[in-house]
Amino acid sequence: MSKTVPGVVVVGSLHYDIMVAAPHRPAAGETVQGNRWYPKFGGKGGNQAVAAARAGVPVRMLGAVGDDAFGAFLRENLRQGGVDDAHVATLPGHASGMSVAISDATGDYGAVIVSGTNLEIDPARLEDDDLWAGVAMLVLQNEVTEQMNLAATQAARARGVQVCLNAAPYRPLSPDLAAAIDVLVVNALEAESLSGVAVGGIRGAADAAHKLSQTFPMAVVTAGGDGVAVAEHDGESFTLPAEKVTLVSTHGAGDVFTGALAAALVSGVSLAEAARTANWTAARHVAGLS
C-alpha cells in the first residue's frame, strides 16, 4: 500500500452471486419463467472493496472464503478489481458465502444470502499490523457477525483509523459498536429502522440523517431515485438530487456508493465533494456504465 496515498481496509463479506433475470419476482408458491442467469462477484464487503479500489485508493480486504470453486472465483475477482487479498483466509472444508438474486423488469431485485465462511472470519487476524499500514479508514457492513465488526472497530480505533459502517442489512447496533462509528451509511429502510423517522422522499431522508447525526458524527442516507441526504453532528447538512440516468439494475448500487464515498473521504476532498462523487459513481453503476 502506498505511503503517500491513504488506504482503506474493508472487513466483510464475500459472496458468489447467482443473478437471475425475470419479468417479475415470484410470489409465494409461484414459479416464474426467467430470461437468463449468470454468476457475479459479490458480497457487500467485496463490492465495496472493489468500488474503493476503482476510485483510485489502495484497498486491503479481510475476510474468508472456502476451499471451493466459489472461493477461487471470489479471490480472483478481488485481485482483478485491484484489491489486496493477502488477508483473505481460505478455510478448508468450509463453503464460501453465496447468494441468489432475482432482478425484475423494473431493475429492482430481491436476494437470499447464505453466509458460509463470512461467519467464520478469525478476529485474531485483525492484530496483523501489516493490515493497517498506511490505512486511514475501515469499512464495515452487517453481513458478518456483530462480534467481528466490534473487534474490527476496536482494532481500528487503537490505530487511529476512522470507521465507516454501511449498516446493511439492518440489525440493531450495540451501544459499543455505535459509539465507534465515524461515518454511517444507510438506505431509506435502514434509516427508518435506526432513526424511527419515516423516509418518504428526500425531505424524510434529510430528517432521518439529522436524527442519526445526533448519535453518529456523520450520517448519510441514500434514498434511491429521490437522492442523498447528509448530516454531520457538528457540521454541515445537505441533500443531493439523484443523477438522471436510465435504470438497468439497482443491484449493488449501495455498495458502489459506500466504496466510492470511503475512497473520496480518505483522499482528502470535502464531504460535499465526496458525496457528489459517490452519488455520480452509483448512478453510473445502476445505468450499467461502470
C-alpha positions in Angstrom: 0.0 0.0 0.0 1.3 3.4 -0.9 2.9 5.5 1.8 1.6 8.7 0.2 -2.0 7.8 -0.6 -4.1 6.9 2.4 -5.7 3.5 2.1 -8.9 1.6 3.1 -9.3 -1.7 4.9 -12.6 -3.5 4.2 -13.6 -6.2 6.7 -16.7 -8.0 5.5 -18.5 -10.4 3.3 -17.7 -12.1 0.0 -20.5 -13.9 -1.9 -20.6 -15.8 -5.1 -23.8 -14.2 -6.6 -26.1 -16.1 -8.9 -28.1 -13.5 -10.7 -31.4 -14.4 -12.3 -33.3 -12.0 -14.7 -37.1 -12.5 -14.7 -40.1 -10.4 -15.7 -41.1 -10.2 -12.0 -40.2 -11.7 -8.7 -42.2 -14.8 -7.7 -45.0 -14.6 -5.1 -45.3 -17.4 -2.6 -45.8 -20.7 -4.4 -45.3 -19.1 -7.8 -42.9 -20.3 -10.5 -41.7 -17.6 -12.9 -40.1 -18.3 -16.2 -36.7 -16.4 -16.1 -34.9 -14.9 -19.0 -31.3 -15.7 -18.1 -28.9 -16.3 -15.2 -25.2 -15.6 -14.7 -22.6 -15.6 -11.9 -21.3 -12.4 -10.4 -18.8 -11.4 -7.8 -20.5 -10.0 -4.7 -20.9 -9.7 -1.0 -21.2 -6.2 0.4 -17.6 -6.3 1.6 -16.2 -7.4 -1.7 -18.3 -5.0 -3.7 -17.3 -2.0 -1.5 -13.6 -3.0 -1.6 -13.6 -3.2 -5.4 -15.5 0.1 -5.7 -13.0 1.9 -3.4 -10.1 0.4 -5.4 -11.6 1.5 -8.7 -11.9 5.0 -7.2 -8.1 5.1 -7.0 -7.1 4.4 -3.4 -5.2 1.4 -2.1 -7.5 -1.3 -0.6 -7.0 -4.4 1.5 -9.7 -6.9 2.2 -10.0 -9.0 5.4 -12.5 -11.9 5.0 -12.8 -15.6 4.4 -13.7 -18.0 1.6 -13.9 -21.8 1.4 -11.6 -24.1 -0.5 -14.1 -24.4 -3.3 -14.6 -23.1 -6.8 -16.7 -20.2 -5.4 -13.8 -19.2 -3.2 -11.3 -19.2 -6.1 -13.7 -17.1 -8.2 -14.1 -14.6 -5.4 -10.3 -14.3 -4.7 -9.5 -13.9 -8.4 -12.2 -11.1 -8.8 -10.8 -9.2 -5.8 -7.3 -9.3 -7.4 -8.7 -8.2 -10.8 -10.5 -5.4 -9.1 -7.3 -4.1 -7.7 -7.8 -5.3 -4.1 -5.1 -6.8 -1.9 -6.4 -10.2 -0.9 -3.5 -11.3 1.3 -5.7 -11.0 4.4 -8.5 -13.2 3.0 -8.3 -16.6 4.6 -9.2 -19.9 2.8 -10.9 -22.2 5.2 -10.5 -25.9 4.3 -13.8 -27.9 4.5 -16.0 -24.8 4.6 -18.3 -23.5 1.9 -17.9 -19.9 0.6 -20.7 -17.4 1.0 -23.2 -17.2 -1.8 -26.4 -15.6 -2.8 -29.3 -15.8 -5.3 -30.7 -12.5 -6.5 -33.7 -12.1 -8.8 -33.8 -8.9 -10.8 -37.2 -7.9 -12.3 -38.1 -5.9 -15.4 -38.0 -2.7 -13.5 -34.4 -3.2 -12.5 -35.2 -3.8 -8.8 -34.3 -7.1 -7.1 -34.6 -9.4 -4.1 -31.9 -11.7 -2.8 -31.3 -14.5 -0.4 -27.8 -14.9 1.0 -26.1 -18.0 2.6 -23.3 -16.6 4.7 -20.9 -19.6 4.8 -17.4 -18.6 5.6 -18.4 -15.0 6.2 -19.4 -16.0 9.7 -16.1 -17.8 10.3 -13.6 -14.8 10.0 -11.0 -15.0 12.7 -10.8 -11.8 14.7 -7.2 -12.6 15.6 -6.2 -11.6 12.0 -7.0 -8.0 12.9 -3.9 -7.9 15.0 -1.6 -8.1 12.0 0.0 -4.6 11.8 0.6 -5.1 8.1 -3.2 -5.0 7.5 -3.3 -1.4 8.9 -0.1 0.1 7.4 -0.9 3.3 5.6 -4.7 3.0 6.3 -7.0 5.9 7.0 -10.4 4.2 7.1 -12.0 0.9 8.0 -15.2 0.0 6.1 -17.7 -2.5 7.6 -21.2 -3.9 6.8 -23.7 -6.2 8.5 -23.1 -9.4 6.6 -20.5 -10.6 9.1 -21.2 -11.0 12.8 -21.6 -8.1 15.2 -18.7 -9.5 17.2 -16.4 -9.3 14.2 -17.5 -5.8 13.4 -16.9 -4.8 17.0 -13.5 -6.4 17.1 -12.6 -4.6 13.8 -13.7 -1.2 15.2 -11.6 -1.7 18.3 -8.5 -2.6 16.3 -9.1 0.5 14.1 -9.6 2.8 17.0 -6.4 1.6 18.6 -4.5 2.6 15.5 -6.2 6.0 14.9 -8.2 4.7 11.9 -11.7 6.1 11.1 -14.6 3.7 10.9 -17.4 3.7 8.3 -20.3 1.3 8.7 -22.8 0.6 6.0 -25.5 -0.8 8.3 -26.9 -3.2 5.8 -28.8 -5.4 6.1 -30.5 -3.8 9.1 -30.0 -5.1 12.6 -29.9 -3.3 15.9 -26.5 -1.9 16.7 -24.9 -2.5 20.2 -24.0 0.7 22.1 -20.3 -0.2 21.9 -20.4 -0.6 18.1 -22.5 2.5 17.6 -20.1 4.6 19.7 -17.1 3.5 17.5 -18.7 4.7 14.1 -17.5 7.8 12.5 -19.5 7.6 9.2 -22.8 5.8 9.0 -24.2 4.9 5.5 -27.8 3.6 5.3 -30.6 3.4 2.7 -34.1 4.5 3.3 -35.3 1.3 5.0 -32.3 1.1 7.2 -32.5 4.8 8.1 -36.1 4.3 9.2 -35.3 1.3 11.4 -32.3 3.0 13.1 -33.8 6.5 13.5 -37.6 5.9 13.8 -38.1 8.6 11.2 -40.2 7.8 8.1 -38.2 8.3 4.9 -40.8 9.3 2.3 -38.6 11.2 -0.2 -35.6 13.5 0.2 -37.2 15.6 2.9 -37.7 12.4 5.0 -34.2 11.3 4.2 -32.8 14.6 5.4 -34.9 14.4 8.7 -33.6 10.8 9.3 -30.0 11.9 8.5 -30.3 14.8 11.0 -31.7 12.4 13.7 -28.9 9.9 13.1 -26.3 12.6 13.3 -27.2 13.1 16.9 -25.7 9.7 17.5 -23.1 9.4 14.7 -20.6 12.1 13.7 -21.6 11.8 10.1 -24.8 10.2 8.7 -25.5 9.5 5.0 -29.0 8.4 3.9 -29.3 7.1 0.3 -32.9 7.4 -0.9 -32.6 5.9 -4.4 -34.3 8.0 -7.1 -35.0 10.7 -4.5 -31.3 11.5 -3.9 -29.0 11.5 -0.9 -29.1 13.3 2.4 -26.0 14.0 4.6 -25.8 15.4 8.1 -22.8 16.0 10.4 -23.1 16.1 14.2 -21.2 19.4 14.4 -21.1 20.5 10.8 -23.0 20.8 7.5 -26.2 19.2 6.4 -27.3 19.0 2.7 -29.1 17.0 0.1 -28.2 15.9 -3.4 -30.7 15.1 -6.2 -30.4 11.7 -7.8 -28.4 11.7 -11.1 -30.6 11.4 -14.1 -29.7 8.0 -15.8 -31.6 5.2 -17.4 -32.0 2.4 -14.9 -30.7 -1.0 -15.7 -30.3 -2.6 -12.3 -30.1 -1.3 -8.7 -28.2 -4.5 -7.6 -25.0 -3.4 -5.8 -25.7 0.3 -6.1 -25.4 1.0 -2.3 -22.1 -0.9 -2.2 -20.7 1.2 -5.0 -21.8 4.3 -3.3 -20.2 3.3 0.0 -16.9 2.3 -1.5 -16.7 5.4 -3.6 -17.6 7.6 -0.6 -14.9 6.0 1.6 -12.3 6.4 -1.2 -13.2 10.1 -1.7 -13.1 10.8 2.1 -9.6 9.3 2.6 -8.3 11.2 -0.5 -9.0 14.4 1.4 -11.8 16.1 -0.5 -14.6 17.9 1.2 -17.6 16.0 2.5 -19.9 17.6 -0.1 -17.5 16.6 -2.9 -17.2 13.1 -1.6 -20.9 12.7 -1.5 -21.3 14.1 -5.0 -18.6 11.7 -6.3 -20.3 8.7 -4.6 -23.7 9.7 -5.9 -22.4 10.0 -9.5 -20.5 6.7 -9.3 -23.5 4.8 -8.0 -25.7 6.4 -10.8 -23.3 5.1 -13.4 -23.5 1.7 -11.8 -27.3 1.5 -12.0 -27.1 2.6 -15.6 -24.7 -0.2 -16.4 -21.9 2.2 -17.3 -19.3 1.1 -14.7 
